[in-house]
């Protein structure tokens, strides 16, 4: 059972701001991936994503005069995190999305906080399940379904193995969140943790990309493709994981996994802002449900309401 120190159940405004920023960054990653897949196969994209991110983070580590740890315990943790948080879920999602629609995959991926509540209840001592959290996650999940569209649920049962693959990725992310708490106990900073994780992921993923895609046979990618890969690696991976591990260390597994609820909201707002898309009624309703769910999980709004009643 994980006992890596006290975790704040009610997040600070700063942590909420970081989760909102992370949702925007990961919401934008769908744009980069959409461009990159036009010229590169999936495993090559994933390999380049973590490889370039690792190089960038090592440059930042050197520039800030920090040092990577060379203990066996640290690197076992880095490789464990890379396997649980990158290699296994990335492969499961890639395979799953070749067989099911992206909308259904997004809904299944949004079950991550629900699995996080279950996993942390049994594997940690300071992130136990509460009625507020469970109800909040279910409300937030209903908001995600509303935003993406209930039509996406029509694909349920059409390819059970592919759906279980995406659900398996959500479980992996939950387990990775609990596993990642050990970096705080080891005294490893979020920047070093992010660097170690993507470095280990690169070692694990590049052989897979070479065997599966044989990238030396591919045509030279265009500048547009390279721009998308760089955006995916530098912004949606390197920068994003620094934020991820910072919030994980202070707010815990369940709270950081809430970002999966906010990613569809960010994607819609980015589309409205930069692509001239229009918000529909279902989007507003879905955002309202997600906001209500987050308020229930955070708990402070309900505490204020109870205090006023007393």
Rosetta silent file (secondary structure, phi, psi, omega in degrees, C-alpha in Angstrom):
SEQUENCE: XXXXXXXXXXXXXXXXXXXXXXXXXXXXXXXXXXXXXXXXXXXXXXXXXXXXXXXXXXXXXXXXXXXXXXXXXXXXXXXXXXXXXXXXXXXXXXXXXXXXXXXXXXXXXXXXXXXXXXXXXXXXXXXXXXXXXXXXXXXXXXXXXXXXXXXXXXXXXXXXXXXXXXXXXXXXXXXXXXXXXXXXXXXXXXXXXXXXXXXXXXXXXXXXXXXXXXXXXXXXXXXXXXXXXXXXXXXXXXXXXXXXXXXXXXXXXXXXXXXXXXXXXXXXXXXXXXXXXXXXXXXXXXXXXXXXXXXXXXXXXXXXXXXXXX
SCORE:     score description
SCORE:     0.000 S_00000001
   1 L     0.000  135.537 -175.717    0.000    0.000    0.000 S_00000001
   2 E   -79.024  128.045  178.526    1.338    3.422   -0.998 S_00000001
   3 L  -135.671   66.303 -171.787    2.086    5.807    1.877 S_00000001
   4 L   -94.503   20.947  178.047    4.080    8.601    0.292 S_00000001
   5 L   113.335  169.483 -176.621    2.955   11.451    2.459 S_00000001
   6 L   -70.580  137.417  178.886   -0.073   13.642    2.939 S_00000001
   7 L  -117.213  138.115  178.970   -2.102   14.535   -0.153 S_00000001
   8 L   -79.830  116.273  178.560   -4.412   17.531   -0.395 S_00000001
   9 L   -72.405  -45.025  177.205   -7.926   16.332   -1.209 S_00000001
  10 L   -88.692  116.173 -174.370   -9.264   19.851   -1.816 S_00000001
  11 L   -75.172  150.560  175.738   -7.081   21.394   -4.480 S_00000001
  12 L   -76.840  161.106  175.497   -5.697   24.897   -4.280 S_00000001
  13 H   -55.897  -34.351  178.847   -6.631   27.481   -6.930 S_00000001
  14 H   -63.913  -41.490  178.180   -3.111   27.075   -8.295 S_00000001
  15 H   -67.494  -38.371  175.754   -3.579   23.352   -8.835 S_00000001
  16 H   -61.335  -40.392  179.423   -6.948   23.924  -10.505 S_00000001
  17 H   -64.347  -40.196  179.223   -5.255   26.429  -12.833 S_00000001
  18 H   -66.985  -38.244  177.428   -2.526   23.908  -13.686 S_00000001
  19 H   -66.100  -39.719  176.976   -5.107   21.195  -14.428 S_00000001
  20 H   -62.294  -43.309  177.923   -6.993   23.616  -16.680 S_00000001
  21 H   -63.156  -41.969  179.514   -3.727   24.449  -18.492 S_00000001
  22 H   -63.408  -37.472  178.802   -2.920   20.744  -18.821 S_00000001
  23 H   -65.648  -35.854  177.268   -6.348   20.075  -20.321 S_00000001
  24 H   -66.328  -44.507 -179.135   -5.728   22.783  -22.936 S_00000001
  25 H   -63.006  -47.434 -179.270   -2.305   21.334  -23.779 S_00000001
  26 H   -75.218  -27.342  172.644   -3.597   17.768  -24.077 S_00000001
  27 H   -64.225  -39.752  177.682   -6.753   18.963  -25.843 S_00000001
  28 H   -69.869  -19.568 -179.196   -4.502   20.598  -28.439 S_00000001
  29 H   -63.932  -27.092  178.613   -2.551   17.359  -28.853 S_00000001
  30 H   -64.123  -32.385  176.060   -5.440   15.931  -30.892 S_00000001
  31 H   -66.049  -48.030  179.851   -4.725   18.622  -33.495 S_00000001
  32 H   -60.478  -43.482 -179.998   -1.024   17.710  -33.640 S_00000001
  33 H   -64.173  -41.145  179.766   -1.824   13.989  -33.885 S_00000001
  34 H   -59.107  -35.038  177.476   -4.410   14.662  -36.606 S_00000001
  35 H   -77.662  -44.250 -174.384   -1.739   16.353  -38.722 S_00000001
  36 H   -64.260  -37.089 -176.731    1.058   13.886  -37.926 S_00000001
  37 L   -68.513  -10.903  177.318   -0.910   10.746  -38.872 S_00000001
  38 L   -72.662  -19.202 -177.149   -1.207   12.082  -42.434 S_00000001
  39 L  -130.978   -7.064 -177.115    2.475   11.359  -42.978 S_00000001
  40 L  -137.608  146.214  176.574    3.684    8.975  -40.255 S_00000001
  41 L   -74.522  160.583 -171.244    2.475    5.643  -38.802 S_00000001
  42 H   -56.949  -48.586 -175.348    1.283    5.564  -35.163 S_00000001
  43 H   -68.906  -30.620  175.150    4.237    3.901  -33.416 S_00000001
  44 H   -66.580  -40.631  177.204    6.719    6.160  -35.188 S_00000001
  45 H   -61.061  -46.054 -179.140    4.741    9.181  -33.983 S_00000001
  46 H   -63.919  -43.830  179.012    4.745    7.861  -30.419 S_00000001
  47 H   -61.452  -44.639  177.588    8.470    7.050  -30.562 S_00000001
  48 H   -66.020  -36.788 -179.137    9.343   10.511  -31.898 S_00000001
  49 H   -58.120  -52.667 -177.204    7.003   12.089  -29.364 S_00000001
  50 H   -77.272  -31.987 -179.531    8.763   10.666  -26.322 S_00000001
  51 H   -66.427  -47.945  178.688   12.241   10.732  -27.875 S_00000001
  52 H   -66.718  -39.231  177.597   12.202   14.428  -28.773 S_00000001
  53 H   -60.721  -40.838  179.301   10.539   15.253  -25.445 S_00000001
  54 H   -62.761  -44.858  178.386   13.323   13.392  -23.623 S_00000001
  55 H   -60.165  -44.580 -179.042   16.039   15.340  -25.461 S_00000001
  56 H   -63.455  -41.838 -178.683   14.323   18.660  -24.705 S_00000001
  57 H   -69.024  -35.669  176.496   13.910   17.839  -21.026 S_00000001
  58 H   -65.170  -36.457  175.552   17.536   16.765  -20.680 S_00000001
  59 H   -62.338  -43.679  179.338   18.575   20.132  -22.146 S_00000001
  60 H   -64.390  -41.114  178.708   16.400   21.907  -19.560 S_00000001
  61 H   -60.113  -45.337  179.012   17.861   19.764  -16.753 S_00000001
  62 H   -65.711  -40.424 -177.761   21.397   20.679  -17.797 S_00000001
  63 H   -66.199  -29.930 -179.928   20.496   24.360  -18.227 S_00000001
  64 L   -93.993    7.434  175.785   19.047   24.522  -14.705 S_00000001
  65 L    61.424   29.574  173.195   22.122   22.739  -13.261 S_00000001
  66 L   -90.386  166.901 -179.305   20.077   19.834  -11.949 S_00000001
  67 L  -127.912  136.167  174.630   21.341   16.259  -11.983 S_00000001
  68 L   -73.185  138.510  177.036   19.599   13.074  -13.010 S_00000001
  69 L   -71.600  150.173  179.458   19.689   10.400  -10.301 S_00000001
  70 L  -123.487   22.789  177.751   21.666    7.250  -11.073 S_00000001
  71 L   -82.080  152.431  178.975   20.345    5.009   -8.340 S_00000001
  72 H   -61.903  -40.821 -178.104   18.789    1.665   -9.186 S_00000001
  73 H   -60.805  -42.169 -178.787   15.617    2.578   -7.254 S_00000001
  74 H   -65.021  -44.828 -175.483   15.096    5.775   -9.268 S_00000001
  75 H   -77.414  -27.821  169.792   15.526    4.147  -12.674 S_00000001
  76 H   -62.363  -40.678  177.952   13.376    1.155  -11.803 S_00000001
  77 H   -66.094  -40.727  178.844   10.704    3.715  -10.919 S_00000001
  78 H   -62.265  -44.533 -179.312   11.275    5.626  -14.183 S_00000001
  79 H   -70.332  -36.206  175.590   10.921    2.483  -16.284 S_00000001
  80 H   -62.694  -42.134  179.397    7.887    1.347  -14.305 S_00000001
  81 H   -68.454  -40.553  178.672    6.264    4.734  -14.870 S_00000001
  82 H   -62.096  -38.746  179.178    7.208    4.733  -18.548 S_00000001
  83 H   -68.430  -47.587 -175.490    5.633    1.298  -19.008 S_00000001
  84 H   -75.415  -34.021 -171.560    2.412    2.086  -17.115 S_00000001
  85 H   -99.299  -16.773 -178.131    1.943    5.688  -18.228 S_00000001
  86 H  -126.654  -66.592 -171.145    3.223    5.595  -21.823 S_00000001
  87 H   -56.880  -58.790 -174.476    4.100    2.286  -23.452 S_00000001
  88 H   -66.989  -50.332 -179.569    1.132    0.126  -22.460 S_00000001
  89 H   -66.236  -37.482  178.858   -1.703    2.716  -22.636 S_00000001
  90 H   -59.821  -45.474 -178.824   -0.375    4.277  -25.867 S_00000001
  91 H   -66.584  -41.229  179.379   -0.308    0.849  -27.556 S_00000001
  92 H   -63.105  -42.356 -179.090   -3.746   -0.115  -26.221 S_00000001
  93 H   -69.020  -42.733  179.254   -5.309    3.156  -27.416 S_00000001
  94 H   -59.512  -47.691  179.884   -3.636    2.998  -30.836 S_00000001
  95 H   -65.531  -43.088 -178.743   -4.864   -0.566  -31.371 S_00000001
  96 H   -61.662  -40.571 -176.679   -8.318    0.195  -29.956 S_00000001
  97 H   -76.007   -6.862  171.352   -8.845    3.240  -32.167 S_00000001
  98 L   -79.112  -10.748 -174.658   -8.186    1.194  -35.287 S_00000001
  99 L  -122.190  -20.300  179.884  -11.425   -0.682  -34.502 S_00000001
 100 L  -126.932  159.880 -177.818  -13.764    1.771  -32.716 S_00000001
 101 L   -67.372  151.516 -177.884  -14.805    5.378  -33.329 S_00000001
 102 H   -64.725  -32.746  179.369  -12.793    8.170  -31.702 S_00000001
 103 H   -63.529  -45.189  177.867  -15.901    9.498  -29.911 S_00000001
 104 H   -65.721  -39.391  178.221  -16.507    6.182  -28.161 S_00000001
 105 H   -62.234  -37.908  179.143  -12.783    5.908  -27.365 S_00000001
 106 H   -65.285  -40.592  178.504  -12.891    9.373  -25.781 S_00000001
 107 H   -65.441  -44.158  179.238  -15.821    8.397  -23.567 S_00000001
 108 H   -63.607  -38.138  177.993  -14.111    5.177  -22.503 S_00000001
 109 H   -66.074  -29.333 -179.328  -10.905    7.115  -21.764 S_00000001
 110 L   -72.971   -3.414  174.291  -12.917    9.520  -19.598 S_00000001
 111 L   -78.404   -2.023 -177.367  -13.561    6.643  -17.173 S_00000001
 112 H   -52.755  -47.932  179.318   -9.993    7.193  -15.877 S_00000001
 113 H   -62.361  -31.875  178.101  -11.070    9.173  -12.763 S_00000001
 114 H   -65.013  -45.644  176.168  -13.599    6.455  -11.900 S_00000001
 115 H   -65.431  -34.643  179.952  -10.884    3.802  -12.002 S_00000001
 116 H   -62.211  -40.470  178.372   -8.591    6.185  -10.103 S_00000001
 117 H   -61.608  -42.949 -178.752  -11.085    6.374   -7.225 S_00000001
 118 H   -68.189  -46.735 -176.917  -11.257    2.561   -7.045 S_00000001
 119 H   -64.122  -46.477 -177.975   -7.494    2.030   -7.382 S_00000001
 120 H   -68.447  -28.503  178.786   -6.516    4.679   -4.835 S_00000001
 121 H   -62.327  -39.354 -176.342   -9.110    3.405   -2.359 S_00000001
 122 H   -92.253  -23.353 -173.248   -7.392    0.014   -2.215 S_00000001
 123 H  -108.885   -3.940  177.805   -3.760    0.999   -2.837 S_00000001
 124 E  -129.275  164.671  179.560   -3.337    4.197   -0.803 S_00000001
 125 L  -103.409  -17.259 -174.522   -4.041    5.260    2.758 S_00000001
 126 L  -118.338   11.666  176.545   -4.833    8.950    2.189 S_00000001
 127 L  -132.151   55.855 -178.468   -7.016    8.901   -0.955 S_00000001
 128 L   -75.086  154.781  178.309   -9.962    6.776    0.119 S_00000001
 129 L   -66.106  136.675  174.206  -13.256    6.724   -1.775 S_00000001
 130 L  -127.112  155.975  178.010  -15.892    9.168   -0.537 S_00000001
 131 H   -56.899  -40.391  179.786  -19.538    9.567   -1.614 S_00000001
 132 H   -59.140  -45.207 -178.178  -18.761   13.073   -2.921 S_00000001
 133 H   -65.306  -44.934 -177.884  -15.946   11.797   -5.118 S_00000001
 134 H   -63.979  -47.424  179.098  -17.896    8.875   -6.537 S_00000001
 135 H   -63.568  -41.855 -179.461  -20.983   10.973   -7.316 S_00000001
 136 H   -61.490  -41.785  179.055  -18.808   13.750   -8.728 S_00000001
 137 H   -65.056  -42.532  179.704  -16.983   11.385  -11.098 S_00000001
 138 H   -64.540  -39.187  176.886  -20.255    9.881  -12.351 S_00000001
 139 H   -65.724  -44.407  179.501  -21.705   13.366  -12.966 S_00000001
 140 H   -62.466  -39.589  178.185  -18.525   14.455  -14.745 S_00000001
 141 H   -63.884  -38.706  176.947  -18.535   11.324  -16.901 S_00000001
 142 H   -64.024  -33.729  176.528  -22.137   12.026  -17.924 S_00000001
 143 H   -65.946  -39.525  177.448  -21.001   15.516  -18.953 S_00000001
 144 H   -63.643  -43.674  177.666  -18.278   14.056  -21.179 S_00000001
 145 H   -59.959  -41.234  179.757  -20.827   11.732  -22.812 S_00000001
 146 H   -63.313  -43.638 -178.676  -23.127   14.715  -23.401 S_00000001
 147 H   -65.390  -48.638 -176.616  -20.364   16.797  -25.033 S_00000001
 148 H   -70.643  -31.486  177.776  -19.092   14.037  -27.305 S_00000001
 149 L   113.021  130.484 -178.713  -22.636   12.933  -28.122 S_00000001
 150 H   -66.524  -17.196  177.430  -24.732    9.995  -27.051 S_00000001
 151 H   -61.222  -28.239 -179.512  -24.591    8.677  -30.634 S_00000001
 152 H   -63.509  -25.771 -178.814  -21.032    7.564  -29.856 S_00000001
 153 H   -73.180  -12.131  179.996  -22.429    5.033  -27.384 S_00000001
 154 H   -64.105  -20.765 -179.803  -24.159    3.186  -30.239 S_00000001
 155 H   -80.732   -5.082  179.761  -20.855    1.472  -30.919 S_00000001
 156 L   -59.831  130.952  178.530  -20.880   -0.264  -27.525 S_00000001
 157 L    90.719  -11.895 -177.918  -20.703   -4.014  -27.951 S_00000001
 158 L   -72.204  -37.628  178.356  -19.617   -3.837  -31.603 S_00000001
 159 L  -143.760   86.287 -171.267  -15.972   -4.660  -30.827 S_00000001
 160 H   -62.482  -40.680 -178.022  -15.633   -5.675  -27.213 S_00000001
 161 H   -62.363  -42.149  179.673  -11.888   -6.386  -27.327 S_00000001
 162 H   -65.936  -38.173  178.365  -11.099   -2.923  -28.693 S_00000001
 163 H   -67.071  -39.822  176.580  -13.303   -1.307  -26.045 S_00000001
 164 H   -66.209  -29.880  177.509  -11.587   -3.293  -23.305 S_00000001
 165 H   -63.455  -46.165  179.837   -8.248   -2.141  -24.747 S_00000001
 166 H   -68.192  -39.086  174.840   -9.179    1.532  -24.268 S_00000001
 167 H   -63.535  -36.086  176.460  -10.603    0.774  -20.814 S_00000001
 168 H   -62.240  -36.932  176.727   -7.339   -1.033  -20.073 S_00000001
 169 H   -64.297  -40.116  177.964   -5.470    2.155  -20.954 S_00000001
 170 H   -62.973  -39.319  177.248   -7.641    4.087  -18.486 S_00000001
 171 H   -66.020  -39.376  177.948   -6.798    1.542  -15.789 S_00000001
 172 H   -59.433  -44.531  179.799   -3.093    1.863  -16.678 S_00000001
 173 H   -61.771  -38.482  179.022   -3.238    5.634  -16.207 S_00000001
 174 H   -65.608  -45.732  178.190   -4.863    5.135  -12.789 S_00000001
 175 H   -64.608  -37.465  178.987   -2.225    2.622  -11.693 S_00000001
 176 H   -64.146  -35.641  178.120    0.508    4.903  -13.047 S_00000001
 177 H   -61.525  -44.008  177.738   -0.836    7.730  -10.905 S_00000001
 178 H   -67.354  -44.088  179.078   -0.473    5.621   -7.764 S_00000001
 179 H   -59.573  -39.132 -176.145    2.933    4.321   -8.888 S_00000001
 180 H   -70.042  -15.240  178.027    4.105    7.884   -9.580 S_00000001
 181 L   -62.927  -22.114 -177.326    3.487    8.990   -6.001 S_00000001
 182 H   -67.156  -21.852 -179.410    6.771    7.304   -5.026 S_00000001
 183 H   -65.587  -32.247  175.431    8.798   10.054   -6.727 S_00000001
 184 H   -65.242  -42.781  178.816    7.720   12.457   -4.003 S_00000001
 185 H   -64.979  -34.483  179.305    8.936    9.999   -1.367 S_00000001
 186 L   -77.422   -6.657 -179.569   12.227    9.624   -3.256 S_00000001
 187 L    73.840   25.995 -179.495   12.668   13.404   -3.248 S_00000001
 188 L   -95.862  127.436 -175.436   12.713   13.584   -7.062 S_00000001
 189 L   -70.328  160.258  177.802   11.389   16.860   -8.504 S_00000001
 190 H   -56.810  -38.571  179.615    8.620   17.003  -11.156 S_00000001
 191 H   -64.002  -46.081  179.703   11.134   18.093  -13.833 S_00000001
 192 H   -67.200  -38.405  177.915   13.477   15.179  -13.120 S_00000001
 193 H   -61.801  -46.615  178.819   10.527   12.768  -12.885 S_00000001
 194 H   -60.910  -42.994 -179.902    9.188   13.894  -16.266 S_00000001
 195 H   -63.714  -46.055  179.809   12.665   13.596  -17.806 S_00000001
 196 H   -64.204  -40.417 -179.068   13.260   10.132  -16.388 S_00000001
 197 H   -64.429  -49.555 -177.381    9.845    8.861  -17.433 S_00000001
 198 H   -71.583  -26.701  174.763   10.038    9.954  -21.081 S_00000001
 199 H   -66.188  -46.068  177.703   13.669    8.782  -21.301 S_00000001
 200 H   -64.065  -39.434  178.911   12.645    5.317  -20.118 S_00000001
 201 H   -62.882  -36.332  178.616    9.629    5.410  -22.453 S_00000001
 202 H   -63.430  -44.809  178.729   11.928    6.217  -25.371 S_00000001
 203 H   -60.484  -36.668 -178.304   14.090    3.165  -24.633 S_00000001
 204 H   -78.613  -36.878 -170.582   10.945    1.018  -24.510 S_00000001
 205 H   -89.097  -33.122 -176.119    9.084    2.512  -27.494 S_00000001
 206 H   -61.146  -42.864  176.078   11.767    3.098  -30.154 S_00000001
 207 H   -60.571  -37.354  178.002   12.464   -0.642  -30.717 S_00000001
 208 H   -63.609  -43.833  179.063    8.716   -1.204  -31.079 S_00000001
 209 H   -63.386  -40.064 -179.305    8.455    1.614  -33.634 S_00000001
 210 H   -66.111  -43.709 -179.052   11.441    0.259  -35.583 S_00000001
 211 H   -70.114  -40.662 -174.033   10.065   -3.287  -35.679 S_00000001
 212 H   -80.362  -41.144 -170.028    6.449   -2.322  -36.437 S_00000001
 213 H  -106.244  -17.708 -175.430    6.851    0.628  -38.823 S_00000001
 214 L    44.943   64.462 -171.808   10.350    0.255  -40.370 S_00000001
 215 H   -60.389  -22.628  179.240   10.657    4.069  -40.471 S_00000001
 216 H   -67.136  -15.450  177.755   13.709    4.041  -42.771 S_00000001
 217 H   -90.715   -7.764 -176.509   11.381    2.943  -45.584 S_00000001
 218 L   -78.952  150.258  173.594    9.008    5.884  -45.066 S_00000001
 219 L   -66.724  155.560 -179.560    9.069    8.989  -47.291 S_00000001
 220 L   -64.661  125.259 -178.686   10.626   12.114  -45.792 S_00000001
 221 L   -65.198  152.576  177.369    7.896   13.956  -43.807 S_00000001
 222 L   -74.706  169.436  177.509    6.859   17.474  -44.845 S_00000001
 223 H   -60.922  -36.981  178.794    7.586   20.570  -42.767 S_00000001
 224 H   -61.340  -42.550  179.964    3.936   20.516  -41.655 S_00000001
 225 H   -65.872  -44.975  179.657    4.309   16.975  -40.339 S_00000001
 226 H   -63.559  -37.357  177.299    7.541   17.805  -38.518 S_00000001
 227 H   -61.928  -41.410  178.684    5.910   20.885  -36.998 S_00000001
 228 H   -65.542  -42.061  179.371    3.078   18.747  -35.649 S_00000001
 229 H   -63.442  -42.500  179.117    5.517   16.180  -34.216 S_00000001
 230 H   -64.466  -41.501  177.079    7.550   18.928  -32.529 S_00000001
 231 H   -62.587  -41.708  179.220    4.401   20.476  -31.057 S_00000001
 232 H   -64.476  -40.269 -176.578    3.295   17.075  -29.796 S_00000001
 233 H   -77.322  -47.676 -172.186    6.705   16.338  -28.278 S_00000001
 234 H   -80.038  -41.679 -175.975    7.686   19.705  -26.815 S_00000001
 235 H   -92.099  -54.692 -172.321    4.315   21.091  -25.703 S_00000001
 236 H   -80.410   -6.051  178.714    1.964   18.120  -25.286 S_00000001
 237 H  -122.838  -64.722 -175.982    4.588   15.824  -23.756 S_00000001
 238 H   -60.263  -58.190 -178.730    7.644   17.558  -22.252 S_00000001
 239 H   -65.297  -40.391 -177.160    5.876   20.625  -20.843 S_00000001
 240 H   -62.672  -40.747 -177.006    2.691   18.700  -20.046 S_00000001
 241 H   -73.565  -26.054  172.809    4.446   16.063  -17.919 S_00000001
 242 H   -62.045  -45.132  177.616    6.234   18.690  -15.835 S_00000001
 243 H   -64.578  -45.330 -177.245    2.788   20.046  -14.930 S_00000001
 244 H   -55.268  -50.852 -175.756    1.359   16.531  -14.486 S_00000001
 245 H   -73.140  -25.841  175.727    3.955   15.407  -11.932 S_00000001
 246 H   -67.645  -46.272  179.883    3.801   18.696  -10.054 S_00000001
 247 H   -69.225  -39.167  178.953    0.034   18.385   -9.516 S_00000001
 248 H   -57.722  -41.175 -177.195    0.306   14.639   -8.807 S_00000001
 249 H   -66.414  -32.841 -174.198    2.817   15.308   -6.005 S_00000001
 250 H  -101.916  -29.146 -172.527    0.614   17.870   -4.255 S_00000001
 251 H  -112.745  -14.318  175.422   -2.999   16.941   -5.114 S_00000001
 252 L    94.651  174.567 -172.031   -2.981   13.173   -5.582 S_00000001
 253 H   -68.003  -52.448 -175.234   -4.073   10.633   -8.171 S_00000001
 254 H   -59.612  -42.065 -177.902   -7.832   11.215   -8.321 S_00000001
 255 H   -66.539  -42.989 -178.595   -7.466   14.969   -8.682 S_00000001
 256 H   -68.357  -29.931  179.923   -4.892   14.877  -11.480 S_00000001
 257 H   -71.387  -12.131  178.037   -7.004   12.352  -13.413 S_00000001
 258 L   -64.199  -15.316  179.457   -9.823   14.917  -13.536 S_00000001
 259 H   -59.386  -26.269  179.908   -7.986   16.421  -16.491 S_00000001
 260 H   -66.902  -24.235  174.809   -9.674   13.765  -18.673 S_00000001
 261 H   -73.708  -35.728 -172.841  -13.006   15.491  -17.991 S_00000001
 262 H   -84.478  -19.040 -178.724  -11.674   18.893  -19.027 S_00000001
 263 H   -59.292  -45.740  177.312   -9.940   17.836  -22.247 S_00000001
 264 H   -61.384  -36.381  177.801  -13.213   17.707  -24.299 S_00000001
 265 H   -63.117  -45.950  179.702  -14.150   21.154  -22.935 S_00000001
 266 H   -62.761  -41.224 -179.790  -10.760   22.554  -23.926 S_00000001
 267 H   -61.279  -40.172  179.111  -10.978   20.973  -27.380 S_00000001
 268 H   -66.686  -46.530 -179.035  -14.367   22.626  -27.966 S_00000001
 269 H   -64.314  -37.191  176.079  -13.206   26.045  -26.744 S_00000001
 270 H   -65.248  -39.050  178.157  -10.065   25.820  -28.894 S_00000001
 271 H   -64.391  -40.027  178.171  -12.233   24.954  -31.900 S_00000001
 272 H   -66.171  -42.354 -175.264  -14.479   27.943  -31.277 S_00000001
 273 H   -71.855  -43.485 -170.483  -11.525   30.293  -30.770 S_00000001
 274 H  -109.983  -18.975 -176.582   -9.251   29.242  -33.626 S_00000001
 275 H  -115.164    1.503  178.303  -11.389   27.263  -36.095 S_00000001
 276 L    69.942   21.941  179.381  -14.641   29.240  -36.031 S_00000001
 277 L   -76.283  165.001 -175.862  -16.657   26.284  -34.758 S_00000001
 278 L  -114.265  141.767  176.867  -19.963   26.786  -32.937 S_00000001
 279 L   -82.483  131.760  177.873  -20.983   25.694  -29.449 S_00000001
 280 L   -98.981  165.371  179.979  -24.133   23.589  -29.340 S_00000001
 281 H   -57.149  -41.277 -178.800  -26.641   23.284  -26.503 S_00000001
 282 H   -61.650  -32.159  178.115  -25.343   19.796  -25.672 S_00000001
 283 H   -66.969  -43.446  179.587  -21.867   21.273  -25.210 S_00000001
 284 H   -64.405  -42.360  178.281  -23.120   23.843  -22.700 S_00000001
 285 H   -63.174  -44.373  179.291  -25.091   21.188  -20.820 S_00000001
 286 H   -61.795  -41.907  177.638  -22.073   18.888  -20.794 S_00000001
 287 H   -62.916  -39.367  178.653  -19.790   21.656  -19.503 S_00000001
 288 H   -63.059  -41.968  178.784  -22.295   22.406  -16.753 S_00000001
 289 H   -65.698  -39.996  178.170  -22.364   18.741  -15.687 S_00000001
 290 H   -63.981  -43.033  177.534  -18.567   18.574  -15.687 S_00000001
 291 H   -60.892  -41.499  178.518  -18.401   21.721  -13.551 S_00000001
 292 H   -65.173  -41.452  178.603  -20.945   20.249  -11.126 S_00000001
 293 H   -63.934  -42.457  179.012  -19.002   17.006  -10.952 S_00000001
 294 H   -64.638  -38.055  178.122  -15.719   18.792  -10.268 S_00000001
 295 H   -64.012  -38.999  179.022  -17.367   20.847   -7.526 S_00000001
 296 H   -67.251  -39.972  179.692  -18.652   17.659   -5.886 S_00000001
 297 H   -67.132  -42.708  179.546  -15.219   16.030   -6.061 S_00000001
 298 H   -64.118  -40.403  171.630  -13.474   19.110   -4.650 S_00000001
 299 L    89.494  -23.432 -173.758  -16.006   19.175   -1.815 S_00000001
 300 H   -68.631  -35.654  179.245  -15.580   22.767   -0.639 S_00000001
 301 H   -64.167  -39.633  178.296  -18.724   24.075   -2.339 S_00000001
 302 H   -68.544  -34.956  177.657  -20.796   21.372   -0.648 S_00000001
 303 H   -63.672  -40.813  178.010  -19.164   22.161    2.700 S_00000001
 304 H   -62.889  -41.655  179.936  -20.170   25.820    2.356 S_00000001
 305 H   -63.428  -42.812  178.863  -23.742   24.757    1.520 S_00000001
 306 H   -64.502  -38.670  179.592  -23.900   22.474    4.569 S_00000001
 307 H   -63.792  -41.014  179.736  -22.519   25.231    6.808 S_00000001
 308 H   -65.094  -36.837 -180.000  -25.174   27.671    5.630 S_00000001
 309 H   -67.050  -37.091  178.869  -27.909   25.115    6.327 S_00000001
 310 L   -68.843    0.000    0.000  -26.610   24.604    9.850 S_00000001
